[in-house]
Amino acid sequence: MEILHMNPNSIIAIAMSVIAILQIILGALSLKAEPNHLLGLRLPWTMKNKKIWRVSQRIMFVTSCTTSIGILIVCATVQNNPVLILVLSMVLLLSNVIAVCVYTYSLSKKEEYNN
């Protein structure tokens, strides 16, 4: 019954911390995976080309680790403002995904990855 009396700030911070840790674990697992429909950065240009797939998984893992550390710092430092924790965490996550998608798309257009 103690969980029912938790501070909303604590619940959001715990949830975002769990998401950050899962992001690192899934990113590490995707490093070993071949192109598939379950795990990894599954975009049309990553699914077509194994070189782009491998590069995109490495890039996504590194940036996801950095983003996850940022989320954990936000969760540890922002006090009594669950909305701010949620907004900052979502901004970090979305900016990471957008940046990686744009970068991997630009790589897919380079001739060295299309041979």
Residue pairs with C-beta under 8 A, 6 or more apart in sequence:
7 80
8 82
9 78
9 79
9 80
9 81
9 82
9 85
11 82
12 82
12 85
12 86
13 75
13 76
13 78
13 82
13 85
14 75
16 71
16 74
16 75
16 85
16 86
16 89
17 71
17 72
17 75
19 71
19 89
19 93
20 67
20 68
20 69
20 71
20 72
20 75
20 89
21 68
23 64
23 67
23 68
23 93
24 64
24 65
24 68
26 39
27 57
27 60
27 61
27 64
27 65
28 61
29 39
30 39
30 40
30 41
30 57
30 60
30 61
31 57
31 58
31 61
33 39
33 40
33 57
34 50
34 53
35 42
35 46
35 47
35 50
35 53
36 42
40 46
40 53
40 56
40 57
40 60
41 56
41 57
41 60
41 100
41 101
41 104
43 56
43 101
43 104
43 105
45 52
45 104
45 105
45 108
46 52
46 53
46 56
46 104
46 108
47 53
48 108
49 108
49 113
49 114
51 113
52 104
52 107
52 108
52 113
55 104
55 107
55 113
56 100
56 104
56 107
59 100
59 103
59 104
60 100
63 96
63 99
63 100
64 96
66 96
67 92
67 93
67 96
70 92
71 88
71 89
71 92
71 93
74 85
74 88
74 89
74 92
75 85
75 89
78 84
78 85
78 88
107 113
108 114
